[in-house]
Amino acid sequence: MPAIKISALFEQITNWQNFAAHFYNYKVCGELPGIFGRDERLDLTDMPVTGPDAHNRSEWGSFLRNVHCQIVEPWTLGRIAFPDLDDL
């Protein structure tokens, strides 16, 4: 079963628990929520790194680079650990 990890940055999103539950259901149960998908409007006011072609949008470039450098890379290299959603 996939482990769903939660970073402190993610916890800053308003209603992060709701997004985490949707993601958990998607990864564990295969339930794709309406807010996840290429044809849905994903520019949410509380979660600005989503949306069509999000990784190529210039206004998010520095934010996404910071997420990669401060969260993704250290986690994949085993330098930091995040709690499982079930442990929160």
PDB file with one MODEL, atoms N, CA, C and O in Angstrom:
MODEL        1
ATOM      1  N   MET A   1       0.850  -1.184   0.000  1.00  0.00           N
ATOM      2  CA  MET A   1       0.000   0.000   0.000  1.00  0.00           C
ATOM      3  C   MET A   1       0.892   1.241   0.000  1.00  0.00           C
ATOM      4  O   MET A   1       1.885   1.286   0.725  1.00  0.00           O
ATOM      5  N   PRO A   2       0.547   2.249  -0.807  1.00  0.00           N
ATOM      6  CA  PRO A   2       1.351   3.478  -0.847  1.00  0.00           C
ATOM      7  C   PRO A   2       1.314   4.204   0.498  1.00  0.00           C
ATOM      8  O   PRO A   2       0.313   4.171   1.213  1.00  0.00           O
ATOM      9  N   ALA A   3       2.420   4.855   0.822  1.00  0.00           N
ATOM     10  CA  ALA A   3       2.485   5.710   2.012  1.00  0.00           C
ATOM     11  C   ALA A   3       2.247   7.142   1.563  1.00  0.00           C
ATOM     12  O   ALA A   3       2.880   7.609   0.616  1.00  0.00           O
ATOM     13  N   ILE A   4       1.361   7.830   2.219  1.00  0.00           N
ATOM     14  CA  ILE A   4       1.060   9.227   1.908  1.00  0.00           C
ATOM     15  C   ILE A   4       1.762  10.081   2.948  1.00  0.00           C
ATOM     16  O   ILE A   4       1.415  10.031   4.128  1.00  0.00           O
ATOM     17  N   LYS A   5       2.740  10.861   2.525  1.00  0.00           N
ATOM     18  CA  LYS A   5       3.544  11.701   3.414  1.00  0.00           C
ATOM     19  C   LYS A   5       3.045  13.131   3.359  1.00  0.00           C
ATOM     20  O   LYS A   5       2.554  13.583   2.324  1.00  0.00           O
ATOM     21  N   ILE A   6       3.169  13.846   4.473  1.00  0.00           N
ATOM     22  CA  ILE A   6       2.701  15.224   4.571  1.00  0.00           C
ATOM     23  C   ILE A   6       3.860  16.114   5.012  1.00  0.00           C
ATOM     24  O   ILE A   6       4.454  15.891   6.067  1.00  0.00           O
ATOM     25  N   SER A   7       4.177  17.123   4.201  1.00  0.00           N
ATOM     26  CA  SER A   7       5.233  18.070   4.566  1.00  0.00           C
ATOM     27  C   SER A   7       4.618  19.260   5.299  1.00  0.00           C
ATOM     28  O   SER A   7       3.419  19.519   5.203  1.00  0.00           O
ATOM     29  N   ALA A   8       5.463  19.971   6.029  1.00  0.00           N
ATOM     30  CA  ALA A   8       5.005  21.169   6.741  1.00  0.00           C
ATOM     31  C   ALA A   8       4.483  22.216   5.760  1.00  0.00           C
ATOM     32  O   ALA A   8       3.537  22.937   6.077  1.00  0.00           O
ATOM     33  N   LEU A   9       5.079  22.309   4.580  1.00  0.00           N
ATOM     34  CA  LEU A   9       4.610  23.247   3.563  1.00  0.00           C
ATOM     35  C   LEU A   9       3.179  22.926   3.151  1.00  0.00           C
ATOM     36  O   LEU A   9       2.353  23.828   3.011  1.00  0.00           O
ATOM     37  N   PHE A  10       2.886  21.646   2.958  1.00  0.00           N
ATOM     38  CA  PHE A  10       1.535  21.236   2.574  1.00  0.00           C
ATOM     39  C   PHE A  10       0.522  21.584   3.659  1.00  0.00           C
ATOM     40  O   PHE A  10      -0.617  21.937   3.356  1.00  0.00           O
ATOM     41  N   GLU A  11       0.933  21.484   4.922  1.00  0.00           N
ATOM     42  CA  GLU A  11       0.031  21.783   6.036  1.00  0.00           C
ATOM     43  C   GLU A  11      -0.349  23.264   6.117  1.00  0.00           C
ATOM     44  O   GLU A  11      -1.254  23.628   6.867  1.00  0.00           O
ATOM     45  N   GLN A  12       0.327  24.110   5.360  1.00  0.00           N
ATOM     46  CA  GLN A  12       0.002  25.539   5.345  1.00  0.00           C
ATOM     47  C   GLN A  12      -1.196  25.846   4.461  1.00  0.00           C
ATOM     48  O   GLN A  12      -1.751  26.942   4.538  1.00  0.00           O
ATOM     49  N   ILE A  13      -1.604  24.905   3.626  1.00  0.00           N
ATOM     50  CA  ILE A  13      -2.750  25.093   2.744  1.00  0.00           C
ATOM     51  C   ILE A  13      -4.024  25.052   3.574  1.00  0.00           C
ATOM     52  O   ILE A  13      -4.177  24.186   4.435  1.00  0.00           O
ATOM     53  N   THR A  14      -4.926  25.967   3.325  1.00  0.00           N
ATOM     54  CA  THR A  14      -6.219  25.947   3.991  1.00  0.00           C
ATOM     55  C   THR A  14      -6.928  24.641   3.635  1.00  0.00           C
ATOM     56  O   THR A  14      -6.963  24.246   2.470  1.00  0.00           O
ATOM     57  N   ASN A  15      -7.484  23.983   4.627  1.00  0.00           N
ATOM     58  CA  ASN A  15      -8.179  22.693   4.443  1.00  0.00           C
ATOM     59  C   ASN A  15      -7.279  21.617   3.846  1.00  0.00           C
ATOM     60  O   ASN A  15      -7.729  20.817   3.026  1.00  0.00           O
ATOM     61  N   TRP A  16      -5.999  21.592   4.256  1.00  0.00           N
ATOM     62  CA  TRP A  16      -5.068  20.605   3.714  1.00  0.00           C
ATOM     63  C   TRP A  16      -5.537  19.178   3.953  1.00  0.00           C
ATOM     64  O   TRP A  16      -5.253  18.282   3.159  1.00  0.00           O
ATOM     65  N   GLN A  17      -6.260  18.971   5.054  1.00  0.00           N
ATOM     66  CA  GLN A  17      -6.730  17.618   5.357  1.00  0.00           C
ATOM     67  C   GLN A  17      -7.675  17.108   4.268  1.00  0.00           C
ATOM     68  O   GLN A  17      -7.664  15.922   3.939  1.00  0.00           O
ATOM     69  N   ASN A  18      -8.489  18.002   3.713  1.00  0.00           N
ATOM     70  CA  ASN A  18      -9.409  17.626   2.652  1.00  0.00           C
ATOM     71  C   ASN A  18      -8.646  17.185   1.398  1.00  0.00           C
ATOM     72  O   ASN A  18      -8.979  16.162   0.799  1.00  0.00           O
ATOM     73  N   PHE A  19      -7.630  17.948   1.001  1.00  0.00           N
ATOM     74  CA  PHE A  19      -6.820  17.582  -0.150  1.00  0.00           C
ATOM     75  C   PHE A  19      -6.076  16.276   0.109  1.00  0.00           C
ATOM     76  O   PHE A  19      -5.974  15.425  -0.775  1.00  0.00           O
ATOM     77  N   ALA A  20      -5.555  16.122   1.333  1.00  0.00           N
ATOM     78  CA  ALA A  20      -4.837  14.896   1.676  1.00  0.00           C
ATOM     79  C   ALA A  20      -5.761  13.682   1.604  1.00  0.00           C
ATOM     80  O   ALA A  20      -5.351  12.621   1.134  1.00  0.00           O
ATOM     81  N   ALA A  21      -6.991  13.826   2.062  1.00  0.00           N
ATOM     82  CA  ALA A  21      -7.951  12.719   2.009  1.00  0.00           C
ATOM     83  C   ALA A  21      -8.264  12.350   0.559  1.00  0.00           C
ATOM     84  O   ALA A  21      -8.340  11.168   0.224  1.00  0.00           O
ATOM     85  N   HIS A  22      -8.446  13.353  -0.300  1.00  0.00           N
ATOM     86  CA  HIS A  22      -8.682  13.080  -1.719  1.00  0.00           C
ATOM     87  C   HIS A  22      -7.488  12.339  -2.329  1.00  0.00           C
ATOM     88  O   HIS A  22      -7.657  11.377  -3.079  1.00  0.00           O
ATOM     89  N   PHE A  23      -6.281  12.803  -1.995  1.00  0.00           N
ATOM     90  CA  PHE A  23      -5.086  12.180  -2.547  1.00  0.00           C
ATOM     91  C   PHE A  23      -4.931  10.746  -2.031  1.00  0.00           C
ATOM     92  O   PHE A  23      -4.565   9.844  -2.785  1.00  0.00           O
ATOM     93  N   TYR A  24      -5.210  10.548  -0.752  1.00  0.00           N
ATOM     94  CA  TYR A  24      -5.158   9.208  -0.163  1.00  0.00           C
ATOM     95  C   TYR A  24      -6.131   8.272  -0.888  1.00  0.00           C
ATOM     96  O   TYR A  24      -5.763   7.167  -1.286  1.00  0.00           O
ATOM     97  N   ASN A  25      -7.368   8.725  -1.052  1.00  0.00           N
ATOM     98  CA  ASN A  25      -8.365   7.904  -1.737  1.00  0.00           C
ATOM     99  C   ASN A  25      -7.959   7.612  -3.178  1.00  0.00           C
ATOM    100  O   ASN A  25      -8.238   6.536  -3.707  1.00  0.00           O
ATOM    101  N   TYR A  26      -7.300   8.578  -3.803  1.00  0.00           N
ATOM    102  CA  TYR A  26      -6.826   8.383  -5.176  1.00  0.00           C
ATOM    103  C   TYR A  26      -5.720   7.326  -5.224  1.00  0.00           C
ATOM    104  O   TYR A  26      -5.781   6.396  -6.029  1.00  0.00           O
ATOM    105  N   LYS A  27      -4.717   7.468  -4.367  1.00  0.00           N
ATOM    106  CA  LYS A  27      -3.571   6.559  -4.401  1.00  0.00           C
ATOM    107  C   LYS A  27      -3.891   5.176  -3.861  1.00  0.00           C
ATOM    108  O   LYS A  27      -3.421   4.179  -4.409  1.00  0.00           O
ATOM    109  N   VAL A  28      -4.680   5.095  -2.802  1.00  0.00           N
ATOM    110  CA  VAL A  28      -4.941   3.813  -2.154  1.00  0.00           C
ATOM    111  C   VAL A  28      -6.152   3.095  -2.751  1.00  0.00           C
ATOM    112  O   VAL A  28      -6.133   1.876  -2.923  1.00  0.00           O
ATOM    113  N   CYS A  29      -7.193   3.848  -3.063  1.00  0.00           N
ATOM    114  CA  CYS A  29      -8.448   3.235  -3.516  1.00  0.00           C
ATOM    115  C   CYS A  29      -8.707   3.395  -5.013  1.00  0.00           C
ATOM    116  O   CYS A  29      -9.636   2.792  -5.551  1.00  0.00           O
ATOM    117  N   GLY A  30      -7.892   4.202  -5.684  1.00  0.00           N
ATOM    118  CA  GLY A  30      -8.084   4.408  -7.111  1.00  0.00           C
ATOM    119  C   GLY A  30      -9.241   5.325  -7.448  1.00  0.00           C
ATOM    120  O   GLY A  30      -9.691   5.352  -8.594  1.00  0.00           O
ATOM    121  N   GLU A  31      -9.736   6.079  -6.472  1.00  0.00           N
ATOM    122  CA  GLU A  31     -10.854   7.005  -6.691  1.00  0.00           C
ATOM    123  C   GLU A  31     -10.313   8.360  -7.136  1.00  0.00           C
ATOM    124  O   GLU A  31      -9.721   9.089  -6.340  1.00  0.00           O
ATOM    125  N   LEU A  32     -10.513   8.693  -8.389  1.00  0.00           N
ATOM    126  CA  LEU A  32     -10.029   9.965  -8.926  1.00  0.00           C
ATOM    127  C   LEU A  32     -11.058  11.053  -8.657  1.00  0.00           C
ATOM    128  O   LEU A  32     -12.135  11.037  -9.254  1.00  0.00           O
ATOM    129  N   PRO A  33     -10.748  12.007  -7.763  1.00  0.00           N
ATOM    130  CA  PRO A  33     -11.709  13.075  -7.477  1.00  0.00           C
ATOM    131  C   PRO A  33     -11.808  14.067  -8.632  1.00  0.00           C
ATOM    132  O   PRO A  33     -10.900  14.162  -9.458  1.00  0.00           O
ATOM    133  N   GLY A  34     -12.892  14.788  -8.683  1.00  0.00           N
ATOM    134  CA  GLY A  34     -13.127  15.748  -9.750  1.00  0.00           C
ATOM    135  C   GLY A  34     -12.098  16.857  -9.813  1.00  0.00           C
ATOM    136  O   GLY A  34     -11.904  17.454 -10.872  1.00  0.00           O
ATOM    137  N   ILE A  35     -11.424  17.153  -8.690  1.00  0.00           N
ATOM    138  CA  ILE A  35     -10.440  18.242  -8.712  1.00  0.00           C
ATOM    139  C   ILE A  35      -9.083  17.788  -9.229  1.00  0.00           C
ATOM    140  O   ILE A  35      -8.195  18.617  -9.423  1.00  0.00           O
ATOM    141  N   PHE A  36      -8.902  16.486  -9.458  1.00  0.00           N
ATOM    142  CA  PHE A  36      -7.668  15.970 -10.040  1.00  0.00           C
ATOM    143  C   PHE A  36      -7.978  15.557 -11.466  1.00  0.00           C
ATOM    144  O   PHE A  36      -8.752  14.624 -11.681  1.00  0.00           O
ATOM    145  N   GLY A  37      -7.412  16.208 -12.410  1.00  0.00           N
ATOM    146  CA  GLY A  37      -7.645  15.783 -13.783  1.00  0.00           C
ATOM    147  C   GLY A  37      -7.351  16.877 -14.772  1.00  0.00           C
ATOM    148  O   GLY A  37      -7.492  18.061 -14.467  1.00  0.00           O
ATOM    149  N   ARG A  38      -6.951  16.487 -15.936  1.00  0.00           N
ATOM    150  CA  ARG A  38      -6.558  17.434 -16.968  1.00  0.00           C
ATOM    151  C   ARG A  38      -7.701  18.302 -17.452  1.00  0.00           C
ATOM    152  O   ARG A  38      -7.474  19.442 -17.857  1.00  0.00           O
ATOM    153  N   ASP A  39      -8.913  17.799 -17.423  1.00  0.00           N
ATOM    154  CA  ASP A  39     -10.039  18.557 -17.951  1.00  0.00           C
ATOM    155  C   ASP A  39     -10.742  19.427 -16.913  1.00  0.00           C
ATOM    156  O   ASP A  39     -11.670  20.165 -17.243  1.00  0.00           O
ATOM    157  N   GLU A  40     -10.303  19.341 -15.673  1.00  0.00           N
ATOM    158  CA  GLU A  40     -10.920  20.123 -14.610  1.00  0.00           C
ATOM    159  C   GLU A  40     -10.166  21.430 -14.423  1.00  0.00           C
ATOM    160  O   GLU A  40      -8.964  21.501 -14.682  1.00  0.00           O
ATOM    161  N   ARG A  41     -10.864  22.456 -13.976  1.00  0.00           N
ATOM    162  CA  ARG A  41     -10.219  23.728 -13.640  1.00  0.00           C
ATOM    163  C   ARG A  41      -9.554  23.546 -12.285  1.00  0.00           C
ATOM    164  O   ARG A  41     -10.238  23.322 -11.287  1.00  0.00           O
ATOM    165  N   LEU A  42      -8.224  23.640 -12.236  1.00  0.00           N
ATOM    166  CA  LEU A  42      -7.505  23.345 -11.010  1.00  0.00           C
ATOM    167  C   LEU A  42      -6.862  24.563 -10.359  1.00  0.00           C
ATOM    168  O   LEU A  42      -6.159  24.409  -9.360  1.00  0.00           O
ATOM    169  N   ASP A  43      -7.072  25.746 -10.877  1.00  0.00           N
ATOM    170  CA  ASP A  43      -6.496  26.933 -10.262  1.00  0.00           C
ATOM    171  C   ASP A  43      -7.313  27.294  -9.029  1.00  0.00           C
ATOM    172  O   ASP A  43      -8.192  28.154  -9.087  1.00  0.00           O
ATOM    173  N   LEU A  44      -7.024  26.643  -7.932  1.00  0.00           N
ATOM    174  CA  LEU A  44      -7.744  26.874  -6.687  1.00  0.00           C
ATOM    175  C   LEU A  44      -7.099  28.029  -5.934  1.00  0.00           C
ATOM    176  O   LEU A  44      -5.888  28.229  -6.030  1.00  0.00           O
ATOM    177  N   THR A  45      -7.886  28.786  -5.190  1.00  0.00           N
ATOM    178  CA  THR A  45      -7.329  29.920  -4.450  1.00  0.00           C
ATOM    179  C   THR A  45      -6.419  29.469  -3.327  1.00  0.00           C
ATOM    180  O   THR A  45      -5.496  30.202  -2.970  1.00  0.00           O
ATOM    181  N   ASP A  46      -6.643  28.264  -2.738  1.00  0.00           N
ATOM    182  CA  ASP A  46      -5.828  27.790  -1.620  1.00  0.00           C
ATOM    183  C   ASP A  46      -4.663  26.899  -2.088  1.00  0.00           C
ATOM    184  O   ASP A  46      -3.823  26.546  -1.260  1.00  0.00           O
ATOM    185  N   MET A  47      -4.577  26.540  -3.302  1.00  0.00           N
ATOM    186  CA  MET A  47      -3.523  25.604  -3.751  1.00  0.00           C
ATOM    187  C   MET A  47      -3.004  26.009  -5.092  1.00  0.00           C
ATOM    188  O   MET A  47      -3.337  25.373  -6.093  1.00  0.00           O
ATOM    189  N   PRO A  48      -2.138  27.123  -5.163  1.00  0.00           N
ATOM    190  CA  PRO A  48      -1.806  27.762  -6.437  1.00  0.00           C
ATOM    191  C   PRO A  48      -0.784  27.012  -7.290  1.00  0.00           C
ATOM    192  O   PRO A  48      -0.426  27.499  -8.362  1.00  0.00           O
ATOM    193  N   VAL A  49      -0.303  25.844  -6.857  1.00  0.00           N
ATOM    194  CA  VAL A  49       0.664  25.159  -7.714  1.00  0.00           C
ATOM    195  C   VAL A  49      -0.006  24.133  -8.608  1.00  0.00           C
ATOM    196  O   VAL A  49       0.676  23.329  -9.244  1.00  0.00           O
ATOM    197  N   THR A  50      -1.328  24.146  -8.668  1.00  0.00           N
ATOM    198  CA  THR A  50      -2.024  23.215  -9.537  1.00  0.00           C
ATOM    199  C   THR A  50      -2.555  23.958 -10.746  1.00  0.00           C
ATOM    200  O   THR A  50      -2.593  25.188 -10.764  1.00  0.00           O
ATOM    201  N   GLY A  51      -2.952  23.232 -11.722  1.00  0.00           N
ATOM    202  CA  GLY A  51      -3.564  23.850 -12.881  1.00  0.00           C
ATOM    203  C   GLY A  51      -2.983  23.308 -14.161  1.00  0.00           C
ATOM    204  O   GLY A  51      -1.968  22.611 -14.149  1.00  0.00           O
ATOM    205  N   PRO A  52      -3.616  23.624 -15.248  1.00  0.00           N
ATOM    206  CA  PRO A  52      -3.118  23.161 -16.544  1.00  0.00           C
ATOM    207  C   PRO A  52      -1.692  23.641 -16.792  1.00  0.00           C
ATOM    208  O   PRO A  52      -1.400  24.831 -16.677  1.00  0.00           O
ATOM    209  N   ASP A  53      -0.816  22.712 -17.130  1.00  0.00           N
ATOM    210  CA  ASP A  53       0.574  23.037 -17.459  1.00  0.00           C
ATOM    211  C   ASP A  53       1.293  23.755 -16.311  1.00  0.00           C
ATOM    212  O   ASP A  53       2.115  24.640 -16.547  1.00  0.00           O
ATOM    213  N   ALA A  54       0.983  23.371 -15.072  1.00  0.00           N
ATOM    214  CA  ALA A  54       1.492  24.070 -13.883  1.00  0.00           C
ATOM    215  C   ALA A  54       3.014  24.154 -13.845  1.00  0.00           C
ATOM    216  O   ALA A  54       3.566  25.183 -13.456  1.00  0.00           O
ATOM    217  N   HIS A  55       3.693  23.087 -14.244  1.00  0.00           N
ATOM    218  CA  HIS A  55       5.140  23.086 -14.129  1.00  0.00           C
ATOM    219  C   HIS A  55       5.834  24.016 -15.111  1.00  0.00           C
ATOM    220  O   HIS A  55       7.013  24.326 -14.942  1.00  0.00           O
ATOM    221  N   ASN A  56       5.128  24.456 -16.117  1.00  0.00           N
ATOM    222  CA  ASN A  56       5.723  25.356 -17.107  1.00  0.00           C
ATOM    223  C   ASN A  56       5.316  26.810 -16.930  1.00  0.00           C
ATOM    224  O   ASN A  56       5.704  27.656 -17.735  1.00  0.00           O
ATOM    225  N   ARG A  57       4.552  27.115 -15.906  1.00  0.00           N
ATOM    226  CA  ARG A  57       4.116  28.495 -15.705  1.00  0.00           C
ATOM    227  C   ARG A  57       5.221  29.298 -15.027  1.00  0.00           C
ATOM    228  O   ARG A  57       5.701  28.931 -13.954  1.00  0.00           O
ATOM    229  N   SER A  58       5.613  30.383 -15.655  1.00  0.00           N
ATOM    230  CA  SER A  58       6.755  31.160 -15.171  1.00  0.00           C
ATOM    231  C   SER A  58       6.532  31.735 -13.784  1.00  0.00           C
ATOM    232  O   SER A  58       7.487  31.862 -13.017  1.00  0.00           O
ATOM    233  N   GLU A  59       5.293  32.090 -13.438  1.00  0.00           N
ATOM    234  CA  GLU A  59       5.056  32.697 -12.124  1.00  0.00           C
ATOM    235  C   GLU A  59       5.241  31.708 -10.981  1.00  0.00           C
ATOM    236  O   GLU A  59       5.341  32.125  -9.827  1.00  0.00           O
ATOM    237  N   TRP A  60       5.290  30.416 -11.268  1.00  0.00           N
ATOM    238  CA  TRP A  60       5.483  29.411 -10.219  1.00  0.00           C
ATOM    239  C   TRP A  60       6.878  28.798 -10.246  1.00  0.00           C
ATOM    240  O   TRP A  60       7.206  27.954  -9.411  1.00  0.00           O
ATOM    241  N   GLY A  61       7.678  29.213 -11.182  1.00  0.00           N
ATOM    242  CA  GLY A  61       8.994  28.608 -11.352  1.00  0.00           C
ATOM    243  C   GLY A  61       9.841  28.600 -10.100  1.00  0.00           C
ATOM    244  O   GLY A  61      10.358  27.550  -9.717  1.00  0.00           O
ATOM    245  N   SER A  62      10.000  29.751  -9.446  1.00  0.00           N
ATOM    246  CA  SER A  62      10.856  29.794  -8.260  1.00  0.00           C
ATOM    247  C   SER A  62      10.251  28.984  -7.117  1.00  0.00           C
ATOM    248  O   SER A  62      10.980  28.348  -6.356  1.00  0.00           O
ATOM    249  N   PHE A  63       8.928  29.004  -6.991  1.00  0.00           N
ATOM    250  CA  PHE A  63       8.277  28.221  -5.937  1.00  0.00           C
ATOM    251  C   PHE A  63       8.514  26.731  -6.159  1.00  0.00           C
ATOM    252  O   PHE A  63       8.864  26.007  -5.227  1.00  0.00           O
ATOM    253  N   LEU A  64       8.322  26.276  -7.393  1.00  0.00           N
ATOM    254  CA  LEU A  64       8.513  24.860  -7.684  1.00  0.00           C
ATOM    255  C   LEU A  64       9.971  24.440  -7.521  1.00  0.00           C
ATOM    256  O   LEU A  64      10.243  23.322  -7.082  1.00  0.00           O
ATOM    257  N   ARG A  65      10.912  25.319  -7.867  1.00  0.00           N
ATOM    258  CA  ARG A  65      12.329  25.015  -7.638  1.00  0.00           C
ATOM    259  C   ARG A  65      12.611  24.887  -6.147  1.00  0.00           C
ATOM    260  O   ARG A  65      13.358  24.002  -5.730  1.00  0.00           O
ATOM    261  N   ASN A  66      12.011  25.775  -5.333  1.00  0.00           N
ATOM    262  CA  ASN A  66      12.192  25.687  -3.878  1.00  0.00           C
ATOM    263  C   ASN A  66      11.604  24.389  -3.326  1.00  0.00           C
ATOM    264  O   ASN A  66      12.218  23.739  -2.480  1.00  0.00           O
ATOM    265  N   VAL A  67      10.428  24.013  -3.798  1.00  0.00           N
ATOM    266  CA  VAL A  67       9.814  22.758  -3.354  1.00  0.00           C
ATOM    267  C   VAL A  67      10.737  21.587  -3.703  1.00  0.00           C
ATOM    268  O   VAL A  67      10.937  20.682  -2.893  1.00  0.00           O
ATOM    269  N   HIS A  68      11.288  21.614  -4.903  1.00  0.00           N
ATOM    270  CA  HIS A  68      12.186  20.537  -5.304  1.00  0.00           C
ATOM    271  C   HIS A  68      13.436  20.497  -4.426  1.00  0.00           C
ATOM    272  O   HIS A  68      13.831  19.433  -3.950  1.00  0.00           O
ATOM    273  N   CYS A  69      14.054  21.655  -4.214  1.00  0.00           N
ATOM    274  CA  CYS A  69      15.313  21.709  -3.461  1.00  0.00           C
ATOM    275  C   CYS A  69      15.124  21.472  -1.965  1.00  0.00           C
ATOM    276  O   CYS A  69      15.969  20.844  -1.326  1.00  0.00           O
ATOM    277  N   GLN A  70      14.035  21.963  -1.406  1.00  0.00           N
ATOM    278  CA  GLN A  70      13.846  21.889   0.043  1.00  0.00           C
ATOM    279  C   GLN A  70      13.036  20.682   0.506  1.00  0.00           C
ATOM    280  O   GLN A  70      13.125  20.296   1.671  1.00  0.00           O
ATOM    281  N   ILE A  71      12.245  20.077  -0.389  1.00  0.00           N
ATOM    282  CA  ILE A  71      11.381  18.967   0.017  1.00  0.00           C
ATOM    283  C   ILE A  71      11.672  17.698  -0.791  1.00  0.00           C
ATOM    284  O   ILE A  71      12.044  16.670  -0.224  1.00  0.00           O
ATOM    285  N   VAL A  72      11.505  17.772  -2.102  1.00  0.00           N
ATOM    286  CA  VAL A  72      11.583  16.558  -2.928  1.00  0.00           C
ATOM    287  C   VAL A  72      12.975  15.928  -2.896  1.00  0.00           C
ATOM    288  O   VAL A  72      13.116  14.750  -2.567  1.00  0.00           O
ATOM    289  N   GLU A  73      13.990  16.698  -3.233  1.00  0.00           N
ATOM    290  CA  GLU A  73      15.335  16.131  -3.297  1.00  0.00           C
ATOM    291  C   GLU A  73      15.828  15.610  -1.947  1.00  0.00           C
ATOM    292  O   GLU A  73      16.313  14.481  -1.881  1.00  0.00           O
ATOM    293  N   PRO A  74      15.723  16.393  -0.863  1.00  0.00           N
ATOM    294  CA  PRO A  74      16.169  15.851   0.431  1.00  0.00           C
ATOM    295  C   PRO A  74      15.392  14.593   0.851  1.00  0.00           C
ATOM    296  O   PRO A  74      15.964  13.688   1.458  1.00  0.00           O
ATOM    297  N   TRP A  75      14.096  14.537   0.530  1.00  0.00           N
ATOM    298  CA  TRP A  75      13.301  13.362   0.889  1.00  0.00           C
ATOM    299  C   TRP A  75      13.715  12.142   0.078  1.00  0.00           C
ATOM    300  O   TRP A  75      13.858  11.050   0.627  1.00  0.00           O
ATOM    301  N   THR A  76      13.911  12.324  -1.234  1.00  0.00           N
ATOM    302  CA  THR A  76      14.279  11.178  -2.061  1.00  0.00           C
ATOM    303  C   THR A  76      15.676  10.665  -1.733  1.00  0.00           C
ATOM    304  O   THR A  76      15.977   9.492  -1.951  1.00  0.00           O
ATOM    305  N   LEU A  77      16.527  11.539  -1.211  1.00  0.00           N
ATOM    306  CA  LEU A  77      17.885  11.129  -0.823  1.00  0.00           C
ATOM    307  C   LEU A  77      17.944  10.634   0.621  1.00  0.00           C
ATOM    308  O   LEU A  77      19.011  10.251   1.099  1.00  0.00           O
ATOM    309  N   GLY A  78      16.816  10.638   1.312  1.00  0.00           N
ATOM    310  CA  GLY A  78      16.769  10.134   2.681  1.00  0.00           C
ATOM    311  C   GLY A  78      17.311  11.091   3.731  1.00  0.00           C
ATOM    312  O   GLY A  78      17.603  10.681   4.855  1.00  0.00           O
ATOM    313  N   ARG A  79      17.444  12.353   3.378  1.00  0.00           N
ATOM    314  CA  ARG A  79      17.977  13.347   4.325  1.00  0.00           C
ATOM    315  C   ARG A  79      16.927  13.878   5.292  1.00  0.00           C
ATOM    316  O   ARG A  79      17.263  14.315   6.393  1.00  0.00           O
ATOM    317  N   ILE A  80      15.659  13.845   4.890  1.00  0.00           N
ATOM    318  CA  ILE A  80      14.560  14.257   5.751  1.00  0.00           C
ATOM    319  C   ILE A  80      13.435  13.234   5.641  1.00  0.00           C
ATOM    320  O   ILE A  80      13.352  12.489   4.664  1.00  0.00           O
ATOM    321  N   ALA A  81      12.583  13.208   6.643  1.00  0.00           N
ATOM    322  CA  ALA A  81      11.440  12.294   6.626  1.00  0.00           C
ATOM    323  C   ALA A  81      10.195  13.098   6.972  1.00  0.00           C
ATOM    324  O   ALA A  81      10.256  14.074   7.719  1.00  0.00           O
ATOM    325  N   PHE A  82       9.084  12.679   6.424  1.00  0.00           N
ATOM    326  CA  PHE A  82       7.802  13.313   6.698  1.00  0.00           C
ATOM    327  C   PHE A  82       6.873  12.287   7.316  1.00  0.00           C
ATOM    328  O   PHE A  82       6.969  11.099   7.009  1.00  0.00           O
ATOM    329  N   PRO A  83       5.970  12.733   8.187  1.00  0.00           N
ATOM    330  CA  PRO A  83       5.056  11.774   8.809  1.00  0.00           C
ATOM    331  C   PRO A  83       4.034  11.246   7.799  1.00  0.00           C
ATOM    332  O   PRO A  83       3.659  11.936   6.851  1.00  0.00           O
ATOM    333  N   ASP A  84       3.600  10.019   8.025  1.00  0.00           N
ATOM    334  CA  ASP A  84       2.503   9.463   7.227  1.00  0.00           C
ATOM    335  C   ASP A  84       1.225  10.171   7.588  1.00  0.00           C
ATOM    336  O   ASP A  84       1.057  10.616   8.724  1.00  0.00           O
ATOM    337  N   LEU A  85       0.322  10.280   6.641  1.00  0.00           N
ATOM    338  CA  LEU A  85      -0.984  10.878   6.876  1.00  0.00           C
ATOM    339  C   LEU A  85      -1.688  10.173   8.027  1.00  0.00           C
ATOM    340  O   LEU A  85      -2.362  10.816   8.831  1.00  0.00           O
ATOM    341  N   ASP A  86      -1.537   8.862   8.109  1.00  0.00           N
ATOM    342  CA  ASP A  86      -2.189   8.088   9.168  1.00  0.00           C
ATOM    343  C   ASP A  86      -1.663   8.433  10.561  1.00  0.00           C
ATOM    344  O   ASP A  86      -2.340   8.182  11.558  1.00  0.00           O
ATOM    345  N   ASP A  87      -0.460   9.006  10.635  1.00  0.00           N
ATOM    346  CA  ASP A  87       0.154   9.328  11.936  1.00  0.00           C
ATOM    347  C   ASP A  87      -0.191  10.728  12.431  1.00  0.00           C
ATOM    348  O   ASP A  87       0.186  11.099  13.542  1.00  0.00           O
ATOM    349  N   LEU A  88      -0.893  11.498  11.631  1.00  0.00           N
ATOM    350  CA  LEU A  88      -1.225  12.875  12.024  1.00  0.00           C
ATOM    351  C   LEU A  88      -2.553  12.948  12.724  1.00  0.00           C
ATOM    352  O   LEU A  88      -2.983  14.031  13.120  1.00  0.00           O
TER     353      LEU A  88
ENDMDL
END
